[in-house]
Every structure is written in structure tokens, then in C-alpha cells.
Amino acid sequence: MATPVPLSKTIQPICIPPYKGETEGMLTVTGWGNTMKHKMGSKVLMKVEVPFISDYDCRYDSEYYPSMIADSM
């Protein structure tokens, strides 16, 4: 962020649990991002459950080009 966010009663940091190396099961993804191409982001927090897939499957067995998937993802 360009500037610090002032903390308040309604704005607080959260604790993120450490990564434990799980490689199976379902994951919960949340966000306000776009739900359709060329549309604005959601006004409400959205949530979806998705299956874990390996880095290899994500890069090579998907409809996206491998170069679009960064090592940090």
C-alpha cells in the first residue's frame, strides 16, 4: 500500500495461519474480485470452495498459458 491504513474498531489486522504443506482437500477462496470478464468487482465479499491442485496441473493442465501463472501463486 502507498500509505498506512489507520486501525480502528472496524479495521484490524488478521492472523494468517502458517502454511502446513497440505496437498489435498478443499480450499476456501474469498475476495471482492471480478466474477465475469469485463465486469466490476463484487460489492460484497464472495466465497468459494475449490479443490487443491498441484503446481504442475495448474500450469500445464489448464486453459491458461503457463506463463500467466507466477511462481508466487
CHARMM internal coordinates of N, CA and C (Angstrom, degrees):
IC EDIT
DIST 1 N 1 CA 1.4361
DIST 1 CA 1 C 1.5245
ANGL 1 N 1 CA 1 C 109.27
DIST 1 C 2 N 1.3124
ANGL 1 CA 1 C 2 N 115.24
DIHE 1 N 1 CA 1 C 2 N 148.16
DIST 2 N 2 CA 1.4591
ANGL 1 C 2 N 2 CA 120.56
DIHE 1 CA 1 C 2 N 2 CA -179.98
DIST 2 CA 2 C 1.5209
ANGL 2 N 2 CA 2 C 112.34
DIHE 1 C 2 N 2 CA 2 C -71.88
DIST 2 C 3 N 1.3169
ANGL 2 CA 2 C 3 N 117.05
DIHE 2 N 2 CA 2 C 3 N -33.40
DIST 3 N 3 CA 1.4637
ANGL 2 C 3 N 3 CA 121.26
DIHE 2 CA 2 C 3 N 3 CA 179.56
DIST 3 CA 3 C 1.5222
ANGL 3 N 3 CA 3 C 109.28
DIHE 2 C 3 N 3 CA 3 C -134.49
DIST 3 C 4 N 1.3188
ANGL 3 CA 3 C 4 N 117.51
DIHE 3 N 3 CA 3 C 4 N 150.87
DIST 4 N 4 CA 1.4639
ANGL 3 C 4 N 4 CA 119.96
DIHE 3 CA 3 C 4 N 4 CA 178.21
DIST 4 CA 4 C 1.5308
ANGL 4 N 4 CA 4 C 111.51
DIHE 3 C 4 N 4 CA 4 C -63.75
DIST 4 C 5 N 1.3132
ANGL 4 CA 4 C 5 N 115.66
DIHE 4 N 4 CA 4 C 5 N 149.48
DIST 5 N 5 CA 1.4654
ANGL 4 C 5 N 5 CA 121.12
DIHE 4 CA 4 C 5 N 5 CA 176.52
DIST 5 CA 5 C 1.5233
ANGL 5 N 5 CA 5 C 107.53
DIHE 4 C 5 N 5 CA 5 C -95.43
DIST 5 C 6 N 1.3292
ANGL 5 CA 5 C 6 N 117.64
DIHE 5 N 5 CA 5 C 6 N 124.58
DIST 6 N 6 CA 1.4624
ANGL 5 C 6 N 6 CA 118.59
DIHE 5 CA 5 C 6 N 6 CA 179.09
DIST 6 CA 6 C 1.5325
ANGL 6 N 6 CA 6 C 110.63
DIHE 5 C 6 N 6 CA 6 C -71.23
DIST 6 C 7 N 1.3217
ANGL 6 CA 6 C 7 N 116.17
DIHE 6 N 6 CA 6 C 7 N 131.21
DIST 7 N 7 CA 1.4607
ANGL 6 C 7 N 7 CA 120.15
DIHE 6 CA 6 C 7 N 7 CA 178.69
DIST 7 CA 7 C 1.5206
ANGL 7 N 7 CA 7 C 109.65
DIHE 6 C 7 N 7 CA 7 C -77.31
DIST 7 C 8 N 1.3209
ANGL 7 CA 7 C 8 N 115.20
DIHE 7 N 7 CA 7 C 8 N 148.41
DIST 8 N 8 CA 1.4634
ANGL 7 C 8 N 8 CA 120.94
DIHE 7 CA 7 C 8 N 8 CA -179.59
DIST 8 CA 8 C 1.5247
ANGL 8 N 8 CA 8 C 108.30
DIHE 7 C 8 N 8 CA 8 C -149.73
DIST 8 C 9 N 1.3081
ANGL 8 CA 8 C 9 N 116.32
DIHE 8 N 8 CA 8 C 9 N -171.63
DIST 9 N 9 CA 1.4619
ANGL 8 C 9 N 9 CA 120.94
DIHE 8 CA 8 C 9 N 9 CA 178.00
DIST 9 CA 9 C 1.5331
ANGL 9 N 9 CA 9 C 111.07
DIHE 8 C 9 N 9 CA 9 C -62.93
DIST 9 C 10 N 1.3276
ANGL 9 CA 9 C 10 N 117.09
DIHE 9 N 9 CA 9 C 10 N -31.13
DIST 10 N 10 CA 1.4659
ANGL 9 C 10 N 10 CA 121.25
DIHE 9 CA 9 C 10 N 10 CA -177.43
DIST 10 CA 10 C 1.5257
ANGL 10 N 10 CA 10 C 113.51
DIHE 9 C 10 N 10 CA 10 C -105.19
DIST 10 C 11 N 1.3236
ANGL 10 CA 10 C 11 N 118.10
DIHE 10 N 10 CA 10 C 11 N -6.08
DIST 11 N 11 CA 1.4654
ANGL 10 C 11 N 11 CA 121.67
DIHE 10 CA 10 C 11 N 11 CA 178.67
DIST 11 CA 11 C 1.5192
ANGL 11 N 11 CA 11 C 107.93
DIHE 10 C 11 N 11 CA 11 C -123.32
DIST 11 C 12 N 1.3434
ANGL 11 CA 11 C 12 N 115.97
DIHE 11 N 11 CA 11 C 12 N 109.51
DIST 12 N 12 CA 1.4562
ANGL 11 C 12 N 12 CA 121.91
DIHE 11 CA 11 C 12 N 12 CA -177.20
DIST 12 CA 12 C 1.5246
ANGL 12 N 12 CA 12 C 109.40
DIHE 11 C 12 N 12 CA 12 C -139.35
DIST 12 C 13 N 1.3381
ANGL 12 CA 12 C 13 N 118.02
DIHE 12 N 12 CA 12 C 13 N 151.20
DIST 13 N 13 CA 1.4604
ANGL 12 C 13 N 13 CA 119.93
DIHE 12 CA 12 C 13 N 13 CA 174.60
DIST 13 CA 13 C 1.5280
ANGL 13 N 13 CA 13 C 109.93
DIHE 12 C 13 N 13 CA 13 C -70.87
DIST 13 C 14 N 1.3109
ANGL 13 CA 13 C 14 N 115.31
DIHE 13 N 13 CA 13 C 14 N 159.52
DIST 14 N 14 CA 1.4641
ANGL 13 C 14 N 14 CA 120.06
DIHE 13 CA 13 C 14 N 14 CA 176.58
DIST 14 CA 14 C 1.5211
ANGL 14 N 14 CA 14 C 109.37
DIHE 13 C 14 N 14 CA 14 C -117.18
DIST 14 C 15 N 1.2978
ANGL 14 CA 14 C 15 N 116.68
DIHE 14 N 14 CA 14 C 15 N 157.99
DIST 15 N 15 CA 1.4609
ANGL 14 C 15 N 15 CA 122.21
DIHE 14 CA 14 C 15 N 15 CA 175.00
DIST 15 CA 15 C 1.5238
ANGL 15 N 15 CA 15 C 108.09
DIHE 14 C 15 N 15 CA 15 C -94.62
DIST 15 C 16 N 1.3118
ANGL 15 CA 15 C 16 N 115.93
DIHE 15 N 15 CA 15 C 16 N 129.41
DIST 16 N 16 CA 1.4629
ANGL 15 C 16 N 16 CA 120.92
DIHE 15 CA 15 C 16 N 16 CA 178.11
DIST 16 CA 16 C 1.5211
ANGL 16 N 16 CA 16 C 107.18
DIHE 15 C 16 N 16 CA 16 C -104.23
DIST 16 C 17 N 1.3335
ANGL 16 CA 16 C 17 N 117.78
DIHE 16 N 16 CA 16 C 17 N 125.11
DIST 17 N 17 CA 1.4648
ANGL 16 C 17 N 17 CA 119.35
DIHE 16 CA 16 C 17 N 17 CA -178.74
DIST 17 CA 17 C 1.5258
ANGL 17 N 17 CA 17 C 110.87
DIHE 16 C 17 N 17 CA 17 C -64.95
DIST 17 C 18 N 1.3245
ANGL 17 CA 17 C 18 N 117.74
DIHE 17 N 17 CA 17 C 18 N 150.11
DIST 18 N 18 CA 1.4617
ANGL 17 C 18 N 18 CA 120.40
DIHE 17 CA 17 C 18 N 18 CA 179.78
DIST 18 CA 18 C 1.5263
ANGL 18 N 18 CA 18 C 111.04
DIHE 17 C 18 N 18 CA 18 C -66.18
DIST 18 C 19 N 1.3222
ANGL 18 CA 18 C 19 N 115.74
DIHE 18 N 18 CA 18 C 19 N 149.01
DIST 19 N 19 CA 1.4596
ANGL 18 C 19 N 19 CA 121.56
DIHE 18 CA 18 C 19 N 19 CA 177.05
DIST 19 CA 19 C 1.5208
ANGL 19 N 19 CA 19 C 108.65
DIHE 18 C 19 N 19 CA 19 C -69.00
DIST 19 C 20 N 1.3126
ANGL 19 CA 19 C 20 N 117.02
DIHE 19 N 19 CA 19 C 20 N 128.94
DIST 20 N 20 CA 1.4623
ANGL 19 C 20 N 20 CA 121.27
DIHE 19 CA 19 C 20 N 20 CA -177.23
DIST 20 CA 20 C 1.5236
ANGL 20 N 20 CA 20 C 112.55
DIHE 19 C 20 N 20 CA 20 C -106.93
DIST 20 C 21 N 1.3224
ANGL 20 CA 20 C 21 N 117.42
DIHE 20 N 20 CA 20 C 21 N 4.19
DIST 21 N 21 CA 1.4487
ANGL 20 C 21 N 21 CA 120.05
DIHE 20 CA 20 C 21 N 21 CA 176.86
DIST 21 CA 21 C 1.5116
ANGL 21 N 21 CA 21 C 114.83
DIHE 20 C 21 N 21 CA 21 C 80.07
DIST 21 C 22 N 1.3359
ANGL 21 CA 21 C 22 N 117.76
DIHE 21 N 21 CA 21 C 22 N 20.66
DIST 22 N 22 CA 1.4575
ANGL 21 C 22 N 22 CA 119.75
DIHE 21 CA 21 C 22 N 22 CA 178.61
DIST 22 CA 22 C 1.5289
ANGL 22 N 22 CA 22 C 109.25
DIHE 21 C 22 N 22 CA 22 C -60.66
DIST 22 C 23 N 1.3114
ANGL 22 CA 22 C 23 N 116.46
DIHE 22 N 22 CA 22 C 23 N 137.64
DIST 23 N 23 CA 1.4592
ANGL 22 C 23 N 23 CA 120.54
DIHE 22 CA 22 C 23 N 23 CA -179.55
DIST 23 CA 23 C 1.5193
ANGL 23 N 23 CA 23 C 112.30
DIHE 22 C 23 N 23 CA 23 C -128.41
DIST 23 C 24 N 1.3152
ANGL 23 CA 23 C 24 N 116.62
DIHE 23 N 23 CA 23 C 24 N 23.38
DIST 24 N 24 CA 1.4614
ANGL 23 C 24 N 24 CA 119.77
DIHE 23 CA 23 C 24 N 24 CA 177.00
DIST 24 CA 24 C 1.5186
ANGL 24 N 24 CA 24 C 108.83
DIHE 23 C 24 N 24 CA 24 C -156.62
DIST 24 C 25 N 1.3083
ANGL 24 CA 24 C 25 N 115.36
DIHE 24 N 24 CA 24 C 25 N 168.80
DIST 25 N 25 CA 1.4588
ANGL 24 C 25 N 25 CA 119.87
DIHE 24 CA 24 C 25 N 25 CA 177.43
DIST 25 CA 25 C 1.5163
ANGL 25 N 25 CA 25 C 112.67
DIHE 24 C 25 N 25 CA 25 C 95.41
DIST 25 C 26 N 1.3139
ANGL 25 CA 25 C 26 N 114.24
DIHE 25 N 25 CA 25 C 26 N -169.95
DIST 26 N 26 CA 1.4589
ANGL 25 C 26 N 26 CA 121.44
DIHE 25 CA 25 C 26 N 26 CA -177.73
DIST 26 CA 26 C 1.5295
ANGL 26 N 26 CA 26 C 110.08
DIHE 25 C 26 N 26 CA 26 C -101.57
DIST 26 C 27 N 1.3190
ANGL 26 CA 26 C 27 N 115.45
DIHE 26 N 26 CA 26 C 27 N 147.52
DIST 27 N 27 CA 1.4578
ANGL 26 C 27 N 27 CA 122.71
DIHE 26 CA 26 C 27 N 27 CA 178.60
DIST 27 CA 27 C 1.5177
ANGL 27 N 27 CA 27 C 109.02
DIHE 26 C 27 N 27 CA 27 C -119.67
DIST 27 C 28 N 1.3137
ANGL 27 CA 27 C 28 N 117.36
DIHE 27 N 27 CA 27 C 28 N 149.67
DIST 28 N 28 CA 1.4581
ANGL 27 C 28 N 28 CA 122.00
DIHE 27 CA 27 C 28 N 28 CA 176.54
DIST 28 CA 28 C 1.5194
ANGL 28 N 28 CA 28 C 108.60
DIHE 27 C 28 N 28 CA 28 C -103.23
DIST 28 C 29 N 1.3249
ANGL 28 CA 28 C 29 N 116.40
DIHE 28 N 28 CA 28 C 29 N 127.80
DIST 29 N 29 CA 1.4620
ANGL 28 C 29 N 29 CA 122.80
DIHE 28 CA 28 C 29 N 29 CA 178.15
DIST 29 CA 29 C 1.5180
ANGL 29 N 29 CA 29 C 107.58
DIHE 28 C 29 N 29 CA 29 C -117.19
DIST 29 C 30 N 1.3356
ANGL 29 CA 29 C 30 N 117.16
DIHE 29 N 29 CA 29 C 30 N 132.77
DIST 30 N 30 CA 1.4621
ANGL 29 C 30 N 30 CA 120.95
DIHE 29 CA 29 C 30 N 30 CA 178.25
DIST 30 CA 30 C 1.5164
ANGL 30 N 30 CA 30 C 109.85
DIHE 29 C 30 N 30 CA 30 C -129.33
DIST 30 C 31 N 1.3253
ANGL 30 CA 30 C 31 N 116.20
DIHE 30 N 30 CA 30 C 31 N 155.56
DIST 31 N 31 CA 1.4588
ANGL 30 C 31 N 31 CA 119.94
DIHE 30 CA 30 C 31 N 31 CA 176.08
DIST 31 CA 31 C 1.5098
ANGL 31 N 31 CA 31 C 112.38
DIHE 30 C 31 N 31 CA 31 C 168.01
DIST 31 C 32 N 1.3267
ANGL 31 CA 31 C 32 N 114.09
DIHE 31 N 31 CA 31 C 32 N 175.01
DIST 32 N 32 CA 1.4629
ANGL 31 C 32 N 32 CA 121.84
DIHE 31 CA 31 C 32 N 32 CA 179.40
DIST 32 CA 32 C 1.5225
ANGL 32 N 32 CA 32 C 110.58
DIHE 31 C 32 N 32 CA 32 C -110.70
DIST 32 C 33 N 1.2980
ANGL 32 CA 32 C 33 N 118.27
DIHE 32 N 32 CA 32 C 33 N 16.60
DIST 33 N 33 CA 1.4601
ANGL 32 C 33 N 33 CA 121.90
DIHE 32 CA 32 C 33 N 33 CA -174.11
DIST 33 CA 33 C 1.5160
ANGL 33 N 33 CA 33 C 114.23
DIHE 32 C 33 N 33 CA 33 C -69.12
DIST 33 C 34 N 1.3279
ANGL 33 CA 33 C 34 N 113.68
DIHE 33 N 33 CA 33 C 34 N 178.94
DIST 34 N 34 CA 1.4610
ANGL 33 C 34 N 34 CA 120.68
DIHE 33 CA 33 C 34 N 34 CA 179.18
DIST 34 CA 34 C 1.5222
ANGL 34 N 34 CA 34 C 110.10
DIHE 33 C 34 N 34 CA 34 C -64.22
DIST 34 C 35 N 1.3236
ANGL 34 CA 34 C 35 N 116.21
DIHE 34 N 34 CA 34 C 35 N 141.44
DIST 35 N 35 CA 1.4595
ANGL 34 C 35 N 35 CA 121.02
DIHE 34 CA 34 C 35 N 35 CA 176.75
DIST 35 CA 35 C 1.5252
ANGL 35 N 35 CA 35 C 111.23
DIHE 34 C 35 N 35 CA 35 C -106.32
DIST 35 C 36 N 1.3279
ANGL 35 CA 35 C 36 N 116.40
DIHE 35 N 35 CA 35 C 36 N -10.23
DIST 36 N 36 CA 1.4659
ANGL 35 C 36 N 36 CA 122.52
DIHE 35 CA 35 C 36 N 36 CA 177.26
DIST 36 CA 36 C 1.5212
ANGL 36 N 36 CA 36 C 108.12
DIHE 35 C 36 N 36 CA 36 C -145.52
DIST 36 C 37 N 1.3328
ANGL 36 CA 36 C 37 N 116.69
DIHE 36 N 36 CA 36 C 37 N 151.62
DIST 37 N 37 CA 1.4593
ANGL 36 C 37 N 37 CA 121.00
DIHE 36 CA 36 C 37 N 37 CA 177.14
DIST 37 CA 37 C 1.5208
ANGL 37 N 37 CA 37 C 110.54
DIHE 36 C 37 N 37 CA 37 C -57.18
DIST 37 C 38 N 1.3151
ANGL 37 CA 37 C 38 N 115.04
DIHE 37 N 37 CA 37 C 38 N 139.91
DIST 38 N 38 CA 1.4665
ANGL 37 C 38 N 38 CA 122.73
DIHE 37 CA 37 C 38 N 38 CA 174.62
DIST 38 CA 38 C 1.5259
ANGL 38 N 38 CA 38 C 113.30
DIHE 37 C 38 N 38 CA 38 C 62.00
DIST 38 C 39 N 1.3207
ANGL 38 CA 38 C 39 N 118.23
DIHE 38 N 38 CA 38 C 39 N 24.43
DIST 39 N 39 CA 1.4643
ANGL 38 C 39 N 39 CA 121.87
DIHE 38 CA 38 C 39 N 39 CA 177.43
DIST 39 CA 39 C 1.5226
ANGL 39 N 39 CA 39 C 108.74
DIHE 38 C 39 N 39 CA 39 C -116.63
DIST 39 C 40 N 1.3095
ANGL 39 CA 39 C 40 N 116.41
DIHE 39 N 39 CA 39 C 40 N 158.66
DIST 40 N 40 CA 1.4593
ANGL 39 C 40 N 40 CA 121.65
DIHE 39 CA 39 C 40 N 40 CA 177.45
DIST 40 CA 40 C 1.5348
ANGL 40 N 40 CA 40 C 109.45
DIHE 39 C 40 N 40 CA 40 C -72.09
DIST 40 C 41 N 1.3264
ANGL 40 CA 40 C 41 N 115.78
DIHE 40 N 40 CA 40 C 41 N 159.82
DIST 41 N 41 CA 1.4529
ANGL 40 C 41 N 41 CA 120.82
DIHE 40 CA 40 C 41 N 41 CA 176.62
DIST 41 CA 41 C 1.5183
ANGL 41 N 41 CA 41 C 111.41
DIHE 40 C 41 N 41 CA 41 C -65.76
DIST 41 C 42 N 1.3071
ANGL 41 CA 41 C 42 N 115.67
DIHE 41 N 41 CA 41 C 42 N 163.54
DIST 42 N 42 CA 1.4594
ANGL 41 C 42 N 42 CA 121.83
DIHE 41 CA 41 C 42 N 42 CA -179.54
DIST 42 CA 42 C 1.5268
ANGL 42 N 42 CA 42 C 110.83
DIHE 41 C 42 N 42 CA 42 C -69.36
DIST 42 C 43 N 1.3247
ANGL 42 CA 42 C 43 N 116.88
DIHE 42 N 42 CA 42 C 43 N 147.95
DIST 43 N 43 CA 1.4651
ANGL 42 C 43 N 43 CA 121.50
DIHE 42 CA 42 C 43 N 43 CA 175.59
DIST 43 CA 43 C 1.5258
ANGL 43 N 43 CA 43 C 111.31
DIHE 42 C 43 N 43 CA 43 C -86.97
DIST 43 C 44 N 1.3211
ANGL 43 CA 43 C 44 N 116.45
DIHE 43 N 43 CA 43 C 44 N -12.65
DIST 44 N 44 CA 1.4637
ANGL 43 C 44 N 44 CA 121.12
DIHE 43 CA 43 C 44 N 44 CA 177.28
DIST 44 CA 44 C 1.5312
ANGL 44 N 44 CA 44 C 108.87
DIHE 43 C 44 N 44 CA 44 C -121.05
DIST 44 C 45 N 1.3139
ANGL 44 CA 44 C 45 N 115.92
DIHE 44 N 44 CA 44 C 45 N 150.45
DIST 45 N 45 CA 1.4576
ANGL 44 C 45 N 45 CA 120.72
DIHE 44 CA 44 C 45 N 45 CA 178.76
DIST 45 CA 45 C 1.5261
ANGL 45 N 45 CA 45 C 109.26
DIHE 44 C 45 N 45 CA 45 C -64.25
DIST 45 C 46 N 1.3279
ANGL 45 CA 45 C 46 N 116.25
DIHE 45 N 45 CA 45 C 46 N 126.55
DIST 46 N 46 CA 1.4584
ANGL 45 C 46 N 46 CA 121.96
DIHE 45 CA 45 C 46 N 46 CA -179.38
DIST 46 CA 46 C 1.5300
ANGL 46 N 46 CA 46 C 108.88
DIHE 45 C 46 N 46 CA 46 C -102.33
DIST 46 C 47 N 1.3405
ANGL 46 CA 46 C 47 N 116.22
DIHE 46 N 46 CA 46 C 47 N 157.63
DIST 47 N 47 CA 1.4628
ANGL 46 C 47 N 47 CA 122.21
DIHE 46 CA 46 C 47 N 47 CA -179.03
DIST 47 CA 47 C 1.5176
ANGL 47 N 47 CA 47 C 108.75
DIHE 46 C 47 N 47 CA 47 C -143.44
DIST 47 C 48 N 1.3211
ANGL 47 CA 47 C 48 N 116.27
DIHE 47 N 47 CA 47 C 48 N 140.54
DIST 48 N 48 CA 1.4589
ANGL 47 C 48 N 48 CA 120.76
DIHE 47 CA 47 C 48 N 48 CA 176.77
DIST 48 CA 48 C 1.5275
ANGL 48 N 48 CA 48 C 108.38
DIHE 47 C 48 N 48 CA 48 C -146.96
DIST 48 C 49 N 1.3204
ANGL 48 CA 48 C 49 N 116.27
DIHE 48 N 48 CA 48 C 49 N 147.06
DIST 49 N 49 CA 1.4605
ANGL 48 C 49 N 49 CA 122.69
DIHE 48 CA 48 C 49 N 49 CA 174.75
DIST 49 CA 49 C 1.5278
ANGL 49 N 49 CA 49 C 107.11
DIHE 48 C 49 N 49 CA 49 C -99.95
DIST 49 C 50 N 1.3344
ANGL 49 CA 49 C 50 N 116.77
DIHE 49 N 49 CA 49 C 50 N 129.34
DIST 50 N 50 CA 1.4601
ANGL 49 C 50 N 50 CA 121.50
DIHE 49 CA 49 C 50 N 50 CA -179.70
DIST 50 CA 50 C 1.5248
ANGL 50 N 50 CA 50 C 109.11
DIHE 49 C 50 N 50 CA 50 C -130.67
DIST 50 C 51 N 1.3372
ANGL 50 CA 50 C 51 N 117.43
DIHE 50 N 50 CA 50 C 51 N 150.31
DIST 51 N 51 CA 1.4626
ANGL 50 C 51 N 51 CA 119.01
DIHE 50 CA 50 C 51 N 51 CA 177.87
DIST 51 CA 51 C 1.5248
ANGL 51 N 51 CA 51 C 110.54
DIHE 50 C 51 N 51 CA 51 C -76.86
DIST 51 C 52 N 1.3267
ANGL 51 CA 51 C 52 N 116.64
DIHE 51 N 51 CA 51 C 52 N 146.31
DIST 52 N 52 CA 1.4557
ANGL 51 C 52 N 52 CA 121.27
DIHE 51 CA 51 C 52 N 52 CA 173.08
DIST 52 CA 52 C 1.5225
ANGL 52 N 52 CA 52 C 107.77
DIHE 51 C 52 N 52 CA 52 C -67.38
DIST 52 C 53 N 1.3349
ANGL 52 CA 52 C 53 N 117.08
DIHE 52 N 52 CA 52 C 53 N 136.71
DIST 53 N 53 CA 1.4665
ANGL 52 C 53 N 53 CA 121.06
DIHE 52 CA 52 C 53 N 53 CA 171.13
DIST 53 CA 53 C 1.5214
ANGL 53 N 53 CA 53 C 107.85
DIHE 52 C 53 N 53 CA 53 C -130.53
DIST 53 C 54 N 1.3091
ANGL 53 CA 53 C 54 N 115.87
DIHE 53 N 53 CA 53 C 54 N 152.33
DIST 54 N 54 CA 1.4616
ANGL 53 C 54 N 54 CA 120.25
DIHE 53 CA 53 C 54 N 54 CA -177.82
DIST 54 CA 54 C 1.5221
ANGL 54 N 54 CA 54 C 110.54
DIHE 53 C 54 N 54 CA 54 C -69.32
DIST 54 C 55 N 1.3236
ANGL 54 CA 54 C 55 N 115.67
DIHE 54 N 54 CA 54 C 55 N 160.95
DIST 55 N 55 CA 1.4610
ANGL 54 C 55 N 55 CA 121.10
DIHE 54 CA 54 C 55 N 55 CA 176.83
DIST 55 CA 55 C 1.5266
ANGL 55 N 55 CA 55 C 110.03
DIHE 54 C 55 N 55 CA 55 C -58.60
DIST 55 C 56 N 1.3310
ANGL 55 CA 55 C 56 N 116.68
DIHE 55 N 55 CA 55 C 56 N -41.49
DIST 56 N 56 CA 1.4639
ANGL 55 C 56 N 56 CA 120.68
DIHE 55 CA 55 C 56 N 56 CA 179.97
DIST 56 CA 56 C 1.5286
ANGL 56 N 56 CA 56 C 110.81
DIHE 55 C 56 N 56 CA 56 C -60.49
DIST 56 C 57 N 1.3349
ANGL 56 CA 56 C 57 N 117.01
DIHE 56 N 56 CA 56 C 57 N -49.26
DIST 57 N 57 CA 1.4662
ANGL 56 C 57 N 57 CA 120.18
DIHE 56 CA 56 C 57 N 57 CA 179.98
DIST 57 CA 57 C 1.5221
ANGL 57 N 57 CA 57 C 111.03
DIHE 56 C 57 N 57 CA 57 C -62.08
DIST 57 C 58 N 1.3185
ANGL 57 CA 57 C 58 N 116.40
DIHE 57 N 57 CA 57 C 58 N -38.16
DIST 58 N 58 CA 1.4631
ANGL 57 C 58 N 58 CA 120.47
DIHE 57 CA 57 C 58 N 58 CA 179.68
DIST 58 CA 58 C 1.5266
ANGL 58 N 58 CA 58 C 110.47
DIHE 57 C 58 N 58 CA 58 C -63.72
DIST 58 C 59 N 1.3271
ANGL 58 CA 58 C 59 N 116.58
DIHE 58 N 58 CA 58 C 59 N -41.67
DIST 59 N 59 CA 1.4652
ANGL 58 C 59 N 59 CA 120.40
DIHE 58 CA 58 C 59 N 59 CA -177.12
DIST 59 CA 59 C 1.5311
ANGL 59 N 59 CA 59 C 113.12
DIHE 58 C 59 N 59 CA 59 C -77.96
DIST 59 C 60 N 1.3204
ANGL 59 CA 59 C 60 N 117.30
DIHE 59 N 59 CA 59 C 60 N -40.26
DIST 60 N 60 CA 1.4578
ANGL 59 C 60 N 60 CA 119.27
DIHE 59 CA 59 C 60 N 60 CA -168.16
DIST 60 CA 60 C 1.5196
ANGL 60 N 60 CA 60 C 115.28
DIHE 59 C 60 N 60 CA 60 C -113.45
DIST 60 C 61 N 1.3086
ANGL 60 CA 60 C 61 N 119.05
DIHE 60 N 60 CA 60 C 61 N -17.59
DIST 61 N 61 CA 1.4618
ANGL 60 C 61 N 61 CA 121.00
DIHE 60 CA 60 C 61 N 61 CA 178.69
DIST 61 CA 61 C 1.5224
ANGL 61 N 61 CA 61 C 110.31
DIHE 60 C 61 N 61 CA 61 C -112.31
DIST 61 C 62 N 1.3139
ANGL 61 CA 61 C 62 N 115.94
DIHE 61 N 61 CA 61 C 62 N 41.91
DIST 62 N 62 CA 1.4623
ANGL 61 C 62 N 62 CA 119.57
DIHE 61 CA 61 C 62 N 62 CA -179.71
DIST 62 CA 62 C 1.5166
ANGL 62 N 62 CA 62 C 109.46
DIHE 61 C 62 N 62 CA 62 C -132.66
DIST 62 C 63 N 1.3210
ANGL 62 CA 62 C 63 N 115.48
DIHE 62 N 62 CA 62 C 63 N 170.01
DIST 63 N 63 CA 1.4606
ANGL 62 C 63 N 63 CA 120.61
DIHE 62 CA 62 C 63 N 63 CA 179.57
DIST 63 CA 63 C 1.5242
ANGL 63 N 63 CA 63 C 111.93
DIHE 62 C 63 N 63 CA 63 C -78.94
DIST 63 C 64 N 1.3358
ANGL 63 CA 63 C 64 N 117.54
DIHE 63 N 63 CA 63 C 64 N -7.54
DIST 64 N 64 CA 1.4562
ANGL 63 C 64 N 64 CA 121.28
DIHE 63 CA 63 C 64 N 64 CA -178.02
DIST 64 CA 64 C 1.5163
ANGL 64 N 64 CA 64 C 110.31
DIHE 63 C 64 N 64 CA 64 C -93.53
DIST 64 C 65 N 1.3062
ANGL 64 CA 64 C 65 N 115.64
DIHE 64 N 64 CA 64 C 65 N 156.91
DIST 65 N 65 CA 1.4538
ANGL 64 C 65 N 65 CA 120.42
DIHE 64 CA 64 C 65 N 65 CA 176.20
DIST 65 CA 65 C 1.5250
ANGL 65 N 65 CA 65 C 109.01
DIHE 64 C 65 N 65 CA 65 C -74.79
DIST 65 C 66 N 1.3368
ANGL 65 CA 65 C 66 N 118.10
DIHE 65 N 65 CA 65 C 66 N 137.53
DIST 66 N 66 CA 1.4664
ANGL 65 C 66 N 66 CA 120.02
DIHE 65 CA 65 C 66 N 66 CA -179.55
DIST 66 CA 66 C 1.5253
ANGL 66 N 66 CA 66 C 113.17
DIHE 65 C 66 N 66 CA 66 C -53.20
DIST 66 C 67 N 1.3233
ANGL 66 CA 66 C 67 N 118.02
DIHE 66 N 66 CA 66 C 67 N -32.54
DIST 67 N 67 CA 1.4668
ANGL 66 C 67 N 67 CA 120.73
DIHE 66 CA 66 C 67 N 67 CA -178.24
DIST 67 CA 67 C 1.5272
ANGL 67 N 67 CA 67 C 112.31
DIHE 66 C 67 N 67 CA 67 C -68.47
DIST 67 C 68 N 1.3363
ANGL 67 CA 67 C 68 N 118.28
DIHE 67 N 67 CA 67 C 68 N -14.56
DIST 68 N 68 CA 1.4614
ANGL 67 C 68 N 68 CA 121.18
DIHE 67 CA 67 C 68 N 68 CA 179.40
DIST 68 CA 68 C 1.5247
ANGL 68 N 68 CA 68 C 111.72
DIHE 67 C 68 N 68 CA 68 C -84.40
DIST 68 C 69 N 1.3148
ANGL 68 CA 68 C 69 N 117.46
DIHE 68 N 68 CA 68 C 69 N -7.20
DIST 69 N 69 CA 1.4607
ANGL 68 C 69 N 69 CA 121.60
DIHE 68 CA 68 C 69 N 69 CA -178.21
DIST 69 CA 69 C 1.5236
ANGL 69 N 69 CA 69 C 108.01
DIHE 68 C 69 N 69 CA 69 C -107.39
DIST 69 C 70 N 1.3295
ANGL 69 CA 69 C 70 N 116.50
DIHE 69 N 69 CA 69 C 70 N 111.51
DIST 70 N 70 CA 1.4627
ANGL 69 C 70 N 70 CA 121.79
DIHE 69 CA 69 C 70 N 70 CA -177.03
DIST 70 CA 70 C 1.5224
ANGL 70 N 70 CA 70 C 111.15
DIHE 69 C 70 N 70 CA 70 C -79.40
DIST 70 C 71 N 1.3292
ANGL 70 CA 70 C 71 N 116.46
DIHE 70 N 70 CA 70 C 71 N 156.39
DIST 71 N 71 CA 1.4630
ANGL 70 C 71 N 71 CA 121.07
DIHE 70 CA 70 C 71 N 71 CA 177.61
DIST 71 CA 71 C 1.5194
ANGL 71 N 71 CA 71 C 111.66
DIHE 70 C 71 N 71 CA 71 C -60.77
DIST 71 C 72 N 1.3217
ANGL 71 CA 71 C 72 N 117.26
DIHE 71 N 71 CA 71 C 72 N -25.85
DIST 72 N 72 CA 1.4672
ANGL 71 C 72 N 72 CA 120.82
DIHE 71 CA 71 C 72 N 72 CA -178.35
DIST 72 CA 72 C 1.5215
ANGL 72 N 72 CA 72 C 113.02
DIHE 71 C 72 N 72 CA 72 C -80.67
DIST 72 C 73 N 1.3182
ANGL 72 CA 72 C 73 N 118.13
DIHE 72 N 72 CA 72 C 73 N -3.31
DIST 73 N 73 CA 1.4703
ANGL 72 C 73 N 73 CA 120.77
DIHE 72 CA 72 C 73 N 73 CA -178.12
DIST 73 CA 73 C 1.5132
ANGL 73 N 73 CA 73 C 110.52
DIHE 72 C 73 N 73 CA 73 C -85.91
END
COOR INIT
IC SEED 1 N 1 CA 1 C
IC BUILD
